[in-house]
Amino acid sequence: MMDTQTHDPIEFCPAAACAAAIVRLEGFIDHIASLHEEARMAGSPGLMAQLEAISDELILAADDARGRLAHVEAVSSAGAMAQLLAAIRDVRVRDDAEAVRAKDLEAKAIRFLASAGLYDAGFCRSLSGTKLGGRLHAPRERAPLQMSSAS
């Protein structure tokens, strides 16, 4: 087995890789939507139907990638931030299943950021309006973060 090193967080972080896949799929979905509009204006119902089928497959693939993002662990701050951004998206959808996934995404991201010393529970709680961070953040980790912000 060949061991390779990379400095690109997308290449070694499963969460960042899932997020990159979502971004690519969403780009393809947007492109298909513009092609669909052109086909509609050209009066090509056959092409419109084919583009709709492609769009449906891409939407399913993007949703699958969102599900994978909620199940993988971040190993980089880029992956954790991608999970937080995905959680924001899922909350905005206002669907029960996506609300549950948003909580999972937020919890995974916060655990990674807290263990990396990149998380201030009070600041993040005031920013997000959620209490999850306070439950996940250990009090012993909170003290050094507060002392460093006081200096």
ABEGO torsion letter per residue (X at the ends): XBBBBBABAAAABAAAAAAAAAAAAAAAAAAAAAAAAAAAAAGBAAAAAAAAAAAAAAAAAAAAAAAAAAABBBABAAAAAAAAAAAAAAAAAGBAAAAAAAAAAAAAAAAAAAAAGABBAAAAAAAAGBAAAAAABBAAAAAAAAAAAAX
